[in-house]
Amino acid sequence: MSSLNSAQDGPSFEQMLSEAFKVGLDLPAETDVTTLVFGQHRHWDSLGHMSLVITLEQTFGVSLGEKDVLEIDSYASAAAVLRSKDRAGS
């Protein structure tokens, strides 16, 4: 089982998270996702949020509960939630 924080033979956590945001929110490749906040980008509305959550779950192989989904309201908060999942071993 690989850790979310390890970059052995693959993309780094930040690269994976950035790509998941671009795919989940249907954003152009050149978008700086690190500054994104829920509701402040036309693609990150309630429907976009659910698409993002599904993409994050698939990308990182985790299951996000209701509390996790509600906590994700920015790129930084998504990183924190995913890292907490890794530390918890879920």
C-alpha positions in Angstrom: 0.0 0.0 0.0 1.5 3.3 -1.0 1.4 6.5 1.1 -0.3 9.6 -0.2 2.9 11.5 0.7 5.3 9.2 -1.2 6.4 10.0 -4.7 8.2 6.7 -5.4 8.0 5.9 -9.1 5.1 8.2 -9.7 3.7 11.7 -9.4 4.0 13.6 -6.2 1.0 14.2 -3.9 0.8 17.8 -5.1 0.9 16.8 -8.8 -1.8 14.2 -8.2 -4.0 16.8 -6.3 -3.5 19.5 -8.9 -4.4 17.1 -11.7 -7.5 15.8 -9.8 -8.7 19.4 -9.4 -8.2 20.1 -13.1 -10.0 16.9 -14.1 -12.7 17.1 -11.4 -13.6 20.7 -12.2 -13.0 20.5 -15.9 -10.3 23.2 -15.9 -7.7 24.0 -18.5 -4.2 22.4 -18.0 -2.6 25.8 -17.3 -5.0 26.7 -14.4 -3.3 27.5 -11.1 -5.5 25.4 -8.9 -3.6 26.2 -5.7 -5.7 29.4 -5.2 -9.1 27.9 -5.9 -11.9 28.3 -3.4 -15.4 26.8 -3.6 -17.9 29.2 -5.1 -15.2 31.6 -6.4 -14.7 29.9 -9.7 -17.5 29.3 -12.2 -16.6 25.6 -12.4 -16.6 25.0 -8.7 -20.3 25.1 -7.9 -22.2 22.4 -6.1 -22.2 20.1 -9.1 -18.5 20.7 -9.7 -17.9 20.0 -6.1 -19.4 16.5 -6.4 -17.4 15.8 -9.5 -14.2 17.0 -7.7 -15.0 14.7 -4.7 -15.5 11.7 -6.9 -12.2 12.5 -8.8 -10.3 12.9 -5.5 -11.6 9.6 -4.2 -10.6 7.8 -7.4 -7.2 9.5 -7.7 -6.2 8.8 -4.1 -8.1 5.6 -3.4 -10.0 6.9 -0.4 -13.5 7.2 0.6 -14.6 10.6 1.7 -17.4 10.9 4.3 -19.9 13.7 4.6 -17.7 15.6 7.1 -14.7 15.4 4.7 -16.8 16.6 1.7 -18.0 19.6 3.7 -14.5 20.4 4.9 -13.2 20.6 1.3 -13.8 24.3 0.3 -10.3 25.1 -1.1 -7.3 23.4 -2.6 -5.5 23.7 0.7 -8.4 22.1 2.7 -8.6 19.3 0.1 -4.9 18.6 0.7 -5.4 18.6 4.5 -8.3 16.2 4.3 -6.5 13.8 2.1 -3.3 14.0 4.2 -5.4 13.2 7.3 -6.9 10.2 5.5 -3.3 9.0 4.9 -2.3 9.5 8.5 -5.4 7.6 9.6 -4.6 4.8 7.3 -7.9 5.0 5.5 
